[in-house]
Amino acid sequence: MSLVPEIDFGTPASRATEQVALTIDGQTVTVPAGTSIMRAAMDAGIQVPKLCATDSVEAFGSCRLCLVEISGRAGTPASCTTPVAADMVVSTQTEKLKKIRKGVMELYISDHPLDCLTCAANGDCGLQDMAGAVGLREVRYGYEGESHTKQEKDESNPYFTFDPAKCIVCSRCVRACEEVQGTFALTIQGRGFDSKVSPGASSDDFLSSECVSCGACVQACPTATLSEKSLIEIGQPEHSVVTTCGYCGVGCSFKAEMRGEELVRMVPWKEGKANRGHSCVKGRFAWGYAHHRERVLKPMIRDSIDQPWREVSWDEAIGRVASEFRRLQEKHGRLAIGGITSSRCTNEETYVMQKLIRGGFGNNNVDTCARVCHSPTGFGLSQAFGTSAGTQDFDSVEQSDVILVIGANPTDAHPVFASRLKKRLRQGARLIVIDPRRIDLVRMPHVEADYHLPLRPGTNAAVMNALAYTIVTEGLANERFVREFCDRDAFEYWAAFVSEPQNSPEAVGLMAGVDPETIRGAARLYATGGNAAIYYGLGVTEHSQGTTTVMAIANLAMVTGNLGRPGVGVNPLRGQNNVQGACDMGSFPHELTGYRHISDDATREMFEKMWGRSLDAEPGLRIPNMFDAAIEGTFKGLYVQGEDILQSDPNTAHVVQALSAMECVVVQDLFLNETANYAHVFLPGSSFLEKDGTFTNAERRINRVRRVMTPRSGMADWEITLAIARAMGFEMLYRHPSEIMDEIAALTPTFAGVSYDLLDRVGSVQWPCNGKAPLGTPVMHVGGFARGKGNFLITEYVPTDERTGPRFPLLLTTGRILSQYNVGAQTRRTGNVVWHDQDLLEIHPHDAEQRGVRDGDWVKLDSRTGSTSLRARITDRVAPGVVYTTFHHPETQANVVTTEFSDWATNCPEYKVTAVQVSPSNGPGDWQKEYAEQARHSRRVAAE
Amino acid sequence: MSSEKLVMMANQIGRFFVPQRGVDPAAAIATHLRKFWDPRMRAAIVAHLEKGGEGLDEPVRQAVLRLKEDRA
């Protein structure tokens, strides 16, 4: 094994189609117009010395090391800032250039501490490499120059250090922060010899600055100035493996840089088609949970949840699962057990899990956490377009002219995509934000939304209808697109519906709390501003009308013709890494892989033949239905893989009641999570670093996940599922996850062309990938919809049953923040807690003052469902009447207050609308104290 | 399962299908229930109908009648 090689071309690629031929060091080179001489040389295998240039940022021309000579031109121009020209003749190595470069390097080295042997970058240092490249043998100025070694290191960031002694002021970090990340946290302070990299104001360090710890600066730094602390501690890696991040639905590709089985660092992979070499604080740095001391590595069982856990062998644990599940089925019937697949697990793990349930349990009681996030996307888009997925790839945003973001907060929840989006906005694309909160995108450095619609939670469908009203009644519909690609009758019926007075901006604006002219302006911009793309998240789906709003979004894209080409489309931003894949893999109780209904005889028979089992044609229970059935007494056993339903699902007391009513709860996870407090069997799972398989991201991209270390518990997750199946008499024979994918491909038309061999050859593919699209499908619905004609559906606004009133006058909406992920099981066990160590309640100053609440005070949050206490953060990011919190910490359990109201079509819970009251409090409430005690009691492990 | 919850969920489904173009709402609602509700949920709402069907909107009541016919 070795390090995966990456070539730094020095400057970004030109996208020009015109080709230019020139001569470099006697070689003829042909490159796109606009390419720098440096990049053209590298294309020909000629490395021009460089320090301030790297291909992730635009050329800067400051280090004066990459100088070249050009026939017929005076001087020695920098090759990074000089574009190629036809018939140009370039020399990269002449006596004159050699002399200049040596002189430049002498100046750099005279001001640099020569502690190379003990330097973290030893062996991977741009300065060291260039000293070698230019043949530096002496420094005429001596080595006694100002080396800044007395300057204090900035070690405030939990993951990297800033050592000013090593800085050569190349500005690569500053430019990466601006151009790649788009945060503008860094600058060069001072002039001349006093120049230094500075995060924010002079009083700031990296932690207190606006730095979001994405790692782009560390990646760009050519010296040890910005170094990962893990690298400093461990040393340089000796091999690397390309794999896929286990956090959000962006699905970033990383090189896991290793020393033996020890992970040194995660470095974003430039060839990754989702992230294009960028990363965020979670994927780049927050992987320490894999080795956290609370990680459980041995199987455990207990007879009741009052007892301490007892560590047992794998055989005993698997045997217990099988015997208990069989006992429950014999006593309570075939339908009395089920399972929940995980969007954090691979496609292959998810596939065998649903196969176990359908083929081994003999029922369809399988569901996935997508139930509680994007299930309305699957149903809504399938009805409108014929496919349960987003329409574009992430590259598409680079061709968007108008970007509409609704119910999503990309800078926090999908930060790497957000950086690409912000880059496009800085290039001039226009922005519409529809969100109850003033999310960062509304106004931040170099980004400002043209329109922000701060709608009242629960009114999404109405506002989308009002946008459609404006488009239709003002004659802005794309008649040609509708005529060619959509069902004409459905369009006319829908157009008449949205033109009704109750859908006008004036009527809707009053009810939704949005200025009608803002609605009209946003609609006009979306319809007429060029390529318009919609990006949406759980702020759309997690409502009683989640599916309706997804359909309304689809209507809006169709009526304006914003589908079927790059730059446009309907783009659900998936929360977890493999939400799309979990849905694709047949995790829903009514569907087999590829979204084919279980009642379809032909499809079911195909699976029956392959699996050697007869399958139930009836849909199974969805997660909320499982809870209800458990409380009713007809559902007795549950196998939960990689999900913490107790913390993530609504109305915690209801979930507790359901779990407590079951006789055998099996949890497969990394940690004793909150659900495990009510479990009888614990099976230790694997982190993404220990997995072999694939994840499918929000753009339908199937990416390889490659094992970089042995599963710490001794068994891979898919092997555990197979062992349970075997113990229950259902043999699944796979030697490797690639064989599972082969079976998926054989049974699923949209995956027919997918294989590990293909993924290893081309990197990744987006489904559909089959005979018609052997290398996948970046953009869907080109030249027509998957279902034939696009279907306009009536999206009548129906207010939620959750209402404010005198007792509960405020509306609570929940969400995420950048540094934490979902229920926090992973990120709470990393250095990320420095940014967010507790859930806070955002409340408007007006509402806070009315209640006598000051910033930082404990407050009690009451709803009709329950009550919890947390600290208040006073901010006008939320509108008066709206409060907001996150659900990352079990000490808070935000879902104690959320309700069981759910989406009409899919039962996706309505997390985003809960009527609440806020009042001053002295600290955690009784329920929190009791829960903490129960959790402590439940997590006891008996001594051997 | 709680009849109250099932009635609420079924009525939600009804409110979507009633205004749709060219569909028989009762048929569309019944199809949705068949495709997405587990048999015990369907049995429970049929049982609720047999006890008078309190709270069911009319098209939903018609849909549940069709589910009852499925079981005949």
Contacts between the chains, C-beta under 8 A, distances in Angstrom:
chain1	res1	chain2	res2	distance
A	335	B	38	7.6
A	335	B	39	7.8
A	335	B	40	7.0
A	364	B	38	8.0
A	365	B	38	7.6
A	489	B	21	7.0
A	489	B	22	7.6
A	490	B	21	6.1
A	493	B	21	4.2
A	493	B	22	8.0
A	494	B	21	7.7
A	497	B	19	7.3
A	544	B	12	6.7
A	547	B	16	7.8
A	548	B	16	6.6
A	589	B	38	7.1
A	590	B	35	5.8
A	590	B	36	5.7
A	597	B	35	6.4
A	599	B	34	7.7
A	599	B	35	7.1
A	618	B	38	7.0
A	618	B	39	5.1
A	619	B	35	6.4
A	619	B	36	5.9
A	619	B	37	6.8
A	619	B	38	5.9
A	620	B	38	5.6
A	621	B	38	4.7
A	621	B	40	8.0
A	621	B	41	7.9
A	622	B	36	7.7
A	622	B	38	7.9
A	625	B	1	7.5
A	625	B	37	8.0
A	625	B	38	6.0
A	625	B	41	6.2
A	628	B	1	4.6
A	628	B	2	7.0
A	628	B	5	7.0
A	629	B	1	6.7
A	629	B	38	7.9
A	629	B	40	6.6
A	632	B	1	5.5
A	634	B	40	6.1
A	793	B	20	6.7
A	794	B	19	4.7
A	794	B	20	5.3
A	794	B	21	6.8
A	796	B	15	7.4
A	796	B	16	7.7
A	796	B	19	5.1
A	798	B	12	7.6
A	798	B	15	5.2
A	798	B	16	7.9
A	801	B	8	7.2
A	900	B	5	7.4
A	902	B	9	7.5
A	904	B	9	7.3
A	904	B	12	3.6
A	904	B	13	5.4
A	904	B	15	7.1
A	904	B	16	5.6
A	905	B	13	7.1
A	905	B	16	7.1
A	905	B	32	7.3
A	905	B	36	7.5
A	906	B	36	7.7
A	907	B	9	7.5
